[in-house]
């Protein structure tokens, strides 16, 4: 009977509301060794006013020579504002990506690793920090944002933009009140125009 270790999964490890993974054990194993972890984030900040909700999936980590390859598949939801009716609606997303995380410190000796000439600098690649943790947060955030629609639309049942009644007694949508005030201003028209 195959054990969790034989299948390459980590027993008891669950990324619940956390995106950092300690990979010290994986870095001590031979090249090609893998680990699979479930991911569950109740809330995940994507942008200043944008929050991913109930993000679920898994991450598979594969040991490379001086790095770990993370293959991530997640799905979840985001509350977006429809571009047509301006109402908030729930938008689902699926994101899948692979990212290489380079070692910065040798796990056995504790010596900092100097990248070979011609390789990207630390600002251009994802890294495993000095405590042997890799953090999926930045890349995960970017991939989810790319997976969202550029022009959010709540679907075929969208009522479209609010129409305003004409006339003095017509109610003005609060979101357009600043424009309505402009219409109320009586500016004299210069003669000859």
Number of C-alpha atoms within 10 A of each C-alpha: 4 6 9 13 11 10 11 17 17 15 12 9 13 15 18 13 14 15 17 14 17 14 18 15 10 21 22 13 12 11 15 13 15 22 21 21 20 19 22 22 18 15 15 21 12 19 11 6 8 13 16 23 20 17 22 18 19 18 21 18 26 20 22 20 11 16 18 26 18 21 16 22 18 22 19 22 20 23 16 22 17 20 15 16 14 18 16 15 16 14 19 17 18 16 19 16 14 14 16 19 23 21 25 21 19 16 18 9 7 11 11 12 12 9 14 8 7 6 9 10 11 11 7 8 12 19 20 22 15 15 13 20 17 21 17 18 15 11 15 21 16 13 17 22 18 12 13 17 12 9 11 16 21 21 11 7 7 13 12 15 12 11 8 11 10 9 7 6 7 9 11 16 12 9 9 10 12 11 11 13 9 10 10 8 8 7 8 6 7 6 5 4 4
